[in-house]
Amino acid sequence: MESKQEVTSNKTYDLRHLIINKKEMTYEETIQYLYDRLPVFHHIGGSAYKPGLDNTIRLMDALWNPYTQYKTIHVAGTNGKGSVSHYLAAVLQSAGYKTGLYTSPHLVDFGERIRIDGRKINRDYVVGFVENNKCLFEKIQPSFFETTMAMAFRYFADEKVDVAVVEVGLGGRLDSTNIIHPDLSVITNIGYDHMQFLGDTLDKIAFEKAGIIKPGIPVVVGEAIPETKPVFLSKAAVEDSTISFAEDKYKVEFLRHAEEKTEVSVGDGRTFISGLQGFYQLKNLATVLTAVDVLRTTGYTITEDALHRGIEQVVQLTDLQGRWQKLNDRPLVICDTGHNADGIRYVVRQLAERKQKQLHVVLGMVNDKDIRSVLKILPGDAHYYFTNADVPRAMPSSDLYHLAIGYGLKGRAYPQVKGAVDAAIEAASTDDMIFIGGSNFVVGEAIPLFDNGL
């Protein structure tokens, strides 16, 4: 293997010329190697979580600190951080910036995590990066998340992006993405999730999220409540960071659905067409608009046309999936990645607005969530198809079924997502609606089932 010095020029760690001769594994084998060799949080949960920046610092030093070669925007929060990240990336793309986007987890393909201008990371690059850094992985023993983040940051530098939107993996203060020095920090909201790592009260969770606030760097907070607002204000004051609360700036209101998009007003005379549906997107849009206002003051050139185009074409520009996404027409099939009580609460509200003959729900969850809080708010008049995705963290469908009947929910258990979806399709009439959700992994397994239609 060539040395780092032989493959770098002016501290640019470019793997592309190595790939031709170093393709010892296929892309699929490479991804499996990452899963098998590195602890993967979204598969096994807490045992894969490695809080702190020690591994990240060592990885970044070995890769010439690529995150210093472009601008960054950092996005944290309990819910909405993925949508906000994609909105911001789409707006920046529309404004003419070559834009990297790092998010997690993926739904269908690993490449969804790392995008430039909406295009997934080159598969040969993934293979080359892993092949040429196996010794580094063996030495540092990073987590799957730390490794993929390092890959993303190096890829963005090699491809010379102007700016990268970086979504926090878990929490903020101790998350490996917190190594960056962004132009803007964004915290969407605070809710009860990952409490075993972040704390069992909202103010404790807010403290962890507020850890991304950096000295002198402006921060936008999407939602704040009495338990969390003082935490944000205190941290911003300590860091001399200008803080903006989106809900104080914009009152985004639903106007109408327009061809699978949503028209909203924002309280200042402007209206926008959003490419994402779902009532929870109203709050996300307020966060995005506030973030764009702040970015403009820091030197970003974002025209009104670019702002409108990015918000309306967010799906096409970033290939975002799983946010109130329509998979089929008759019967209507909708999937959504909401996976905790706060996220599901918006889903339930949206379901209540629909007019269908009968609601069918394909539901699966992971076993480290507050499942009871979700079950008690789900509609009692739906037919349920309890299932589990093919990941170790998934609650077995039979366990979920037995838990759900205690909350008055009626249905059957199916050990595979495909079986649950097939049963729902067979039972539903053309005027019924099928909702698929409860877990990113359930949605990720369901989407490909509809790629070629039913």
N, C-alpha and C positions, 0 to 999 in steps of 0.2 A: 504494500500500500504506500502511495506517495505521502510524503510528509506534508504538514499543514503549510510550511513555508513554500513548498513546491506548487501548491494549488492556490496560493493567494497572491494577489498583486495589489499593493497599496492598501493592505488590510481589507480586501474584498474577497470573501470566502465563497468563490463561485464553483459550484459542483458540476455545472452543465457539461464541461468538456470531459469529465470523468465518466459520465453516465454510459457512454457507448461501450466502454471496456469493462465496466464494473457491474453489469446487470446480472448478478448471480442469482437473484430471486425475482420472481414475477411480482407485480403489484399486489396481487392477492396474497401471495406468500409473505410479502413484506408487512402488510397490515396484520396478518396473523402472527407474525413474529412480534410485533409491537404488543398485541393482545396477550400473547403467551409469555413474553419475557418481562413485561412491565406491569406493575399494579394499575388496574383500570377502575377508577372510581365508579363510573356509570355502570359497570358490570358487577363489581363486588362490594361497593359501598365503602364504609369507613376505613377498612384495613388498607385501602389504596390511598387514603388522604395523607399527604405529607405537607403540613403547614410550615410556612416559613420560606425564606428566600435563599437559603444556603445552596441548595442544589441549583437553583436558577442562576445565581451569581456565577457558580462554577461553569455551568453550561454556557452562559453568555460570554464569559471571559474566553473560553475555548473557541467560541465562534466569532470573536472580535466584536462583541457587543453590538449586534446589528440594529437593535432598536434605536440606537442613537443616530441612525442615518436617515431618518424620515420623521415627520410629525406624527403624533398619535393623539387619539381621543379615547378616554377610558370610561367604560360603562359598567356600573354595578347595580344591584337591586335584587329584591326577592322575585318579583314578577315584572315582565315587560322589558327586561334588559336586552333580550334577543331581538324583539321587534324594534326597539329604539335603535339598536346598533345597525340593523338593516336599513331602517329609514335614513339614518344619518349617512350611511355609506351610499345609498341611492342619491341623496341630495348632493353629496360631494362629487360623485361621478357625474351627475347632471351639470355641475358647476365647472367641469373640465379637469378635476383632479384625478390622477391615477390613484385609485383607492384600494388599499388592502382591507380585508375584513376577517377577523379571527373570532369565531364563536364556538360554542360547544353546548351539548353534545351534537353529533350528527344524527339525522333520522334514518337515512338510507345508505349513503356512501361517505366514507371517511373524508373525502375531498370537500365536503360541504363546510368543514371547519375552517378551511383556509382558501380564501378567494381573493382575486384581484379583478376589479371591475366586473364582478359577478361570475367570473370564470373560476372553476375549481382548480386547485393546485395541479400542476402538470404531474402525471403519474410517474413518469421517468424521474422527475426530481425527487419524489417521495422515495423511490427505490434507491437512488444515488445517495441521498442524504443519510438514509439508514445504513446502507452498506459502508459508507465512509466514516460513520460515527459509532459503530458497534463497540469499539474499544473504549470510547468515551462513556457510552451508556454503562458498560460493565464496571467502569471505574467509579462513576458517580452514583449509579443506581437510582436514576430519576423515576418519577411516576410517569404513567402514560401521558397525563396532562402536561407535565413539565416538558416532556420530549416533544409532543406535538406543538406546544407553544414555541419552543426553540426552533423547530422546523419552520413554523410560520414566520417568525421574526427574521430568520435567515433568508427565507424565500422572498419576503417583502424587500429586503435590502438588495438581494441579487437582481430582482426585477425592477428596482429603482422606483418604488411607489413614492408618491408625494406625501401621502398621509395614510395611516392605518387606524381603523376603528377596532378597538380591542375590548372584547367582552370579558369581564371577570368570570373565573370559573366557579369559585365558591367563596362567599364572604367578601373580602377586600383587603383588609390589613395584612393578612398572612398569605394571600393568594399569590401565586408565582407571577401573575401578570403585573403585580404592583411594583415591579422593577422599573417600569417605564416612567418617563417624565412628560406627561401629556400637556397639550395646549388647553385641554378642558377635561374636567372630571364630571361624570353624570351619575347620579344615584336615582333610580326610578322610584322605588318605594321600599317599604319595610314590611315584612309579614313573617308569620311563623313557618319557618322551613329550615332544615338542617340544624335544628336546635342542639343536637348532640355536639356540634362543633362551634356554633356561633353564640350559644346562650339561650336561656329559656324565657327571657323577657324581651319585649320589643326594644327597650333602650340598650340592652346588651347587644342585640343583633345590629342595631343602628350604629353602635360603637365600632363593630367590625367592618361594616360597610363604609363608614366615614373614614376608615383608614386609608382610602384611596385619595383623600384630600391632601394635596401637596402644597408646600410653601409658595405663596404668591400665585398659585394656579386657580383660576375661577372654577366654581362648582355649581352645577344645576341640580336641584332636587325636585323630582317629579311630584311626589306626595309626601306630606309631613303631617303627623298627628301629634297631640300633646306629649306622648311618650318619647317621640323621636326628634321633634324639631329642636329642643334645647341641645341635644347631642350634636346635631349638625351645626348649629350656631356656635357652640363652644369650640368645636374642632376647627371651623372656618376662622374663628377669631384667633386661635392659637397659631394657625398657619398663615395668618394675614391673607386669607383667600376670600375673594368676593363671592358671595353666595346669592343665588337667585332661586326663588321658589316658583316653579312653573304654574301651580294652581293659583297663585296670586296674579300672574301675568295674563293667562289665557283661560277663558271659559269656553271650552270646546263643546259644542252641542250637535247632536245628530239632527240632520235635516231629512235625508231620504236615502234609500238604497238606489243605486244607479248602475245597472248592468254588472252585478257582482262586485261593485265598488260602493263606497259610502261617501255621501256629500255631507260636509260639516261646516258650521260657522265657528269662528274663533273669537268673537266678541269685539273685534275692532273693525268690522265692516267687510272683512275678507271671508271668502268661502274657499274650501279645498275639497278636491276629490281624492279620497284615500284608496289606494289599491288593496288595503287590508280591511276586512270586515271584523266585527266583534266589538261589543260595547267597551271592552277594556282598552281598545285602541284610541278612544277619545282622550284618555289620560296620557297615553303614550305620545299622542300628537302634541299635546300641550308641552310635554317635556322636549320633544324634538324642536318645536318652534322656538322655545326659550333657548335651547342650545344653539340654534342657528343665529339667533340674535347676539348671543355672547361671542360666537365664532367670528361674526362680522366685525365686532369691536376689536378682535385680536389680530385682524389682518386678512382673514379669509374673504375672498370675493365670491359671494353667493347671490346671484340675482333672484328676483321674484320668480322669473320663469323657471330657473333651475330648481328653486324650492318647490314650486307646484309640480313640476315634472317628476322630481324625485319622489315626492309623496304619492303621486298617482301611479307611477310605474315601478314602485318598490319591488313588486314580485318579479317583473320582467328583468329589472336591472340587477337584482341580487339572487334571484331564483329561490327566494324564501318559501318554505313549505310548512304546513302544519298549523297555520294560524287561521282558524275558522275556514279551512280549505274545503271547497266542494270537490268531491271525488266522483259523484254520479248524480244524474238528474232524476230518473224515475226508477226506483224510489230515490228521493233526495238523500245523499250521503255526505255528511259533514264530519271532518276530523278536527281536533284541536289539541294542542300540547299542554293545556292547563293541567297541572298535576298536584296542586295543593288547594287548601280550602279557599284561599283568596282568589286563585285563578278559576277554580270550578264555580265559585259564586257568580262570576260574570257569565260563564258558560250557561249556567242554569237560567239566568235572567234572559239570555239570548234565546234559549230553547223555548222559554215561556212566550216569547214574542212570535214564534212561528205558528202557523196554522197548518197542522197536518192531521190526518185521520188517526194515526197511532205513532207514538214515539218508541223506537227501539234503541237501546243503548248497549254498545259493546264496550265493556269496561275492564281495564286491568290496571293495577297499581304496584309500586315497589314497596317492599316491606318496611322501609325505614321512614315512610311518610306517616303523617297523622291521618290514617285512613278513616277512622271513625268520624272525624270532623267533616270529611268529604261525604261519607255515606249519609249522614243525617241531613244534608241539604239537597240531595239528589231528588228529582221528581218521583213520587210514589206511584204514578199511573203509567210508567213506562214498562216495557218488557226488557229484561236485562239478560245479557249474554256475558257472563263473567269469565274472564280469560287471563292468561299470563303470557308475557313475552318470553322469548328464549334467552333470558339473562338470569344469572344466579340471584340477583336482588329481587326479582319478581315475586310477589306473594302468589303462592299456588292458587289456581282458580277455585279449587274446592274450598280452601280456607277463606278466600274472599267471599264466595257464595254463602258460607255459613255465617260469616260476620254480617253480611248484607241483609240476610233474612231477619236479623234482629232489629233492623231499622225499617222493616216493612217492605223491602224491595223484593220483587218476584222475578225469578228467572232460572237459568240453568248454568252449570259450569262447563267450560270447554278448555281443555288443556293446551290448545294452540290458538293463536290469533286467527289464522285462516279458517279453522273450523267454526269459530264464533262468528266471523264475518259471513261465511257461507250460510250459516243457520239464520242469521238476521236477514240476509237477502232473500232466502227461501221463504221466510215467514212474512216478510213485508209486502204489502200491496204497493202499487205504483203511486198511491197518494200518501203513503206513510213516509216517515223520516227516520233515518238511521244516524245516530251519533256515535263516533268512535273516539275514545280518549281515556283519560286517567293517568297516562304515562307516555313519555316521549317514545318509549320502546314499542308500545302497542301501536302508536301512530306510525312509527317508522316501519313496522312490519306490515301495516295495513295499506300504506300508500302504493307500494308496487303491485298489490293485488288488483288495482284499478287502472294500471298504466295502459292496458289495451282494451279497457271497457269490460263490462260484464257479459 
